[in-house]
Amino acid sequence: MSQQLRQLKTRIRSIEGTWKVTRAMEMVSMSKFKSLEAPLKMGRNYFEKVRSLFNNAAGMEFSLRNPFMSKRKGPLGLLVISADTGLCGVYNYQLIRAAERFLEKNAGQEVRLYVYGRKGAGHFRKKGISINHVFPGMHGRLSGNFHVKMFDHLIADYLNNKVSELHVAYTVFENPMKHRAVVDKFLHVERPQTKNSHFILESSGDGVLASLLPVYLSSMFRLMLLESLTSEHSARMVAMKSSKDNAKELMGDLILLRNKVRQAAITKEVIEIISSVEALKG
C-alpha cells in the first residue's frame, strides 16, 4: 500500500509540473496573440484601402507592360509560411498539407519551393523535396519591417524570371478557435475585371500602377505574414489551454485516488490494531 502511495505522489508531482509549464506557455502565447491583434486589424484595414486604390487605378486604361501584371512561362514558385516551433496543435500539419496538395496538383511542372520557418523546412527536407531557399524565422516575434528582406528576395527572383508565378501557403486567422490554411496567388497580379470611369488620372495609367503596385504587393505580403503569426499564437494558446485543463483534470483524479488509497491504508491499520487488542483480551 505504501509503495502505491509513493507511486501516486510521484505521478501527481510530475503532472503538476506539466500543468505549471503548460499554464506558463499558455500565458506567453496569449500575450503574443494579444500583441498581434491590433497590428492585424490595422494591416487588414490598410490593405483594403490600398486594394481599393489599386482596383480603381487598374480599371483604367493602361498598356499592361508592367512586369508584375504580365504573364510569362517558367517554373512556379511556392512560399510556405510555417512556424519555427511546435506545440501549436494542427497548425503546421494543416499548412503543410495545403502546400503538398499544391505540389501534387502541379506535379507535371517545375516548382521552386521557398520556406519560412523551421517546421516546414524540416518536413520537406525529411521527405527529400528540394528547397530553393529557407528564410530564417523570427520565433513569432514582430518588428516594424519584418517582411522586407523576404519580400525583396521573392520579388527579385520573380523579376529575374526565376519563377513565372508565385503562390503563398499561409494561414488565415478567423478567430482564436478557427484558422484556415490556404494557398493564394501572389504574382503575377491579375487585372480587375471592373471598369472605373469616375476616376481621373493626372499621370498615365502605367505611371500610377508603377508607383502603386509595389505598395500593394508589400502590404499584401505583410498581411499574409501577420495572418500566419496571429494564427500560430492563437493555435498554441488553445493547445496549451487544452493541455493545462487535461493535466488539471488528471491531477484531480489522481489526488482523489491517493486519498482513497490513504484512507484504505488507515482503515486497515485501525482494523489491525483493534484485532490485536481483542486478541490480547483473549
PEDA-V394146 format. One record per residue. N is the residue number from 1. RES is the residue in one letter. NEAR is the number of other ideal C-beta (glycine too) atoms within 10 Angstrom. Layout:
# PEDA-V394146
[[N/RES/NEAR] [N/RES/NEAR]]
This chain:
# PEDA-V394146
[[1/M/12] [2/S/9] [3/Q/7] [4/Q/14] [5/L/14] [6/R/10] [7/Q/12] [8/L/18] [9/K/14] [10/T/10] [11/R/15] [12/I/18] [13/R/11] [14/S/13] [15/I/20] [16/E/15] [17/G/11] [18/T/17] [19/W/19] [20/K/12] [21/V/14] [22/T/21] [23/R/17] [24/A/12] [25/M/18] [26/E/20] [27/M/14] [28/V/15] [29/S/23] [30/M/18] [31/S/12] [32/K/20] [33/F/23] [34/K/11] [35/S/15] [36/L/22] [37/E/14] [38/A/9] [39/P/16] [40/L/18] [41/K/12] [42/M/12] [43/G/20] [44/R/15] [45/N/10] [46/Y/14] [47/F/20] [48/E/12] [49/K/11] [50/V/18] [51/R/14] [52/S/10] [53/L/15] [54/F/22] [55/N/15] [56/N/17] [57/A/21] [58/A/24] [59/G/18] [60/M/16] [61/E/10] [62/F/19] [63/S/9] [64/L/13] [65/R/10] [66/N/18] [67/P/14] [68/F/17] [69/M/16] [70/S/11] [71/K/9] [72/R/11] [73/K/7] [74/G/14] [75/P/17] [76/L/18] [77/G/24] [78/L/23] [79/L/26] [80/V/30] [81/I/27] [82/S/25] [83/A/26] [84/D/17] [85/T/14] [86/G/12] [87/L/14] [88/C/22] [89/G/19] [90/V/12] [91/Y/25] [92/N/23] [93/Y/13] [94/Q/17] [95/L/29] [96/I/20] [97/R/13] [98/A/17] [99/A/28] [100/E/16] [101/R/13] [102/F/16] [103/L/18] [104/E/8] [105/K/11] [106/N/15] [107/A/7] [108/G/5] [109/Q/12] [110/E/11] [111/V/20] [112/R/19] [113/L/21] [114/Y/23] [115/V/27] [116/Y/25] [117/G/25] [118/R/17] [119/K/22] [120/G/26] [121/A/21] [122/G/14] [123/H/20] [124/F/21] [125/R/13] [126/K/8] [127/K/9] [128/G/6] [129/I/14] [130/S/9] [131/I/14] [132/N/16] [133/H/16] [134/V/17] [135/F/16] [136/P/12] [137/G/20] [138/M/14] [139/H/11] [140/G/22] [141/R/11] [142/L/16] [143/S/8] [144/G/7] [145/N/9] [146/F/15] [147/H/19] [148/V/13] [149/K/11] [150/M/18] [151/F/19] [152/D/11] [153/H/14] [154/L/23] [155/I/19] [156/A/10] [157/D/19] [158/Y/22] [159/L/12] [160/N/8] [161/N/12] [162/K/15] [163/V/23] [164/S/19] [165/E/20] [166/L/22] [167/H/19] [168/V/24] [169/A/29] [170/Y/29] [171/T/26] [172/V/16] [173/F/24] [174/E/12] [175/N/7] [176/P/17] [177/M/8] [178/K/12] [179/H/25] [180/R/14] [181/A/23] [182/V/15] [183/V/19] [184/D/11] [185/K/12] [186/F/23] [187/L/21] [188/H/17] [189/V/18] [190/E/9] [191/R/14] [192/P/14] [193/Q/8] [194/T/9] [195/K/8] [196/N/12] [197/S/7] [198/H/6] [199/F/11] [200/I/6] [201/L/14] [202/E/6] [203/S/11] [204/S/13] [205/G/17] [206/D/14] [207/G/12] [208/V/20] [209/L/26] [210/A/16] [211/S/11] [212/L/17] [213/L/18] [214/P/13] [215/V/13] [216/Y/20] [217/L/21] [218/S/18] [219/S/20] [220/M/19] [221/F/24] [222/R/19] [223/L/22] [224/M/23] [225/L/20] [226/L/23] [227/E/23] [228/S/27] [229/L/27] [230/T/26] [231/S/29] [232/E/30] [233/H/26] [234/S/27] [235/A/26] [236/R/25] [237/M/23] [238/V/21] [239/A/20] [240/M/23] [241/K/18] [242/S/13] [243/S/19] [244/K/20] [245/D/14] [246/N/14] [247/A/20] [248/K/16] [249/E/12] [250/L/15] [251/M/18] [252/G/12] [253/D/12] [254/L/17] [255/I/15] [256/L/10] [257/L/14] [258/R/17] [259/N/11] [260/K/11] [261/V/16] [262/R/16] [263/Q/10] [264/A/13] [265/A/14] [266/I/11] [267/T/10] [268/K/11] [269/E/11] [270/V/10] [271/I/10] [272/E/10] [273/I/10] [274/I/10] [275/S/10] [276/S/10] [277/V/9] [278/E/9] [279/A/8] [280/L/7] [281/K/6] [282/G/4]]
